[in-house]
């Protein structure tokens, strides 16, 4: 099972359950707008950017350039409020 370590020390698994509880598939509004009428879910899935959200710290690991490149890390602010 593939996994990586978040900055907070939590191990994030990249395989396992489907749907995956920590994986997000991100698609820009512009890219989504290119699809009109019937939408093919598999096609949208392939075009989406892969992101993992740490359930412990809310760090976001986004693979903007695909899985062959390191992800960009986005950290939550100190003043984060949960709604």
C-alpha positions in Angstrom: 0.0 0.0 0.0 1.5 3.4 -1.1 1.6 6.2 1.5 3.5 9.4 2.3 4.1 11.3 5.5 2.4 14.6 6.1 4.3 17.4 7.8 2.3 16.7 10.9 3.5 13.1 11.0 0.3 11.5 9.9 0.7 8.8 7.2 -1.5 9.4 4.2 -2.3 6.3 2.2 -2.7 6.8 -1.5 -4.4 3.5 -2.1 -7.0 1.4 -0.4 -10.6 2.3 0.0 -12.7 3.4 -3.0 -13.9 6.0 -2.7 -10.8 7.2 -1.0 -11.5 9.2 2.2 -8.5 11.6 1.8 -8.3 11.9 -2.0 -9.9 14.8 -3.9 -10.2 15.2 -7.6 -10.0 18.9 -8.5 -11.3 20.4 -11.8 -11.2 24.1 -12.6 -14.5 25.8 -13.5 -13.1 26.6 -16.9 -12.2 23.0 -17.6 -15.6 21.9 -16.4 -17.3 24.4 -18.6 -15.8 22.7 -21.7 -18.2 19.9 -21.0 -21.7 20.6 -22.2 -24.7 18.3 -22.3 -24.0 14.8 -21.1 -20.9 14.5 -18.9 -18.7 11.4 -18.9 -17.6 10.9 -15.3 -14.5 8.8 -16.4 -13.4 11.6 -18.7 -13.8 14.2 -15.9 -11.9 12.0 -13.5 -9.0 11.7 -15.9 -8.8 15.4 -16.4 -8.9 16.2 -12.7 -5.9 17.2 -10.6 -5.2 14.8 -7.8 -5.2 16.2 -4.3 -4.8 14.6 -0.8 -6.1 16.3 2.3 -4.6 15.3 5.6 -7.4 14.4 8.0 -5.3 15.3 11.0 -3.8 18.7 10.0 -5.8 19.8 6.9 -2.6 20.2 4.9 -3.3 19.9 1.2 -1.0 18.0 -1.1 -1.8 18.8 -4.8 -0.3 17.1 -7.8 -0.6 20.0 -10.2 1.8 18.4 -12.8 0.7 14.8 -12.3 2.0 12.0 -10.1 5.3 11.9 -11.8 6.2 15.2 -10.1 6.3 16.2 -6.4 3.1 17.7 -5.0 2.7 21.3 -3.9 1.9 21.6 -0.2 -0.6 24.1 1.1 -0.8 24.6 4.9 -3.8 25.8 6.8 -3.5 29.2 8.5 -3.0 29.5 12.3 -6.4 31.3 12.6 -8.4 28.6 10.7 -12.0 28.3 11.9 -14.1 25.3 11.2 -17.6 26.0 10.1 
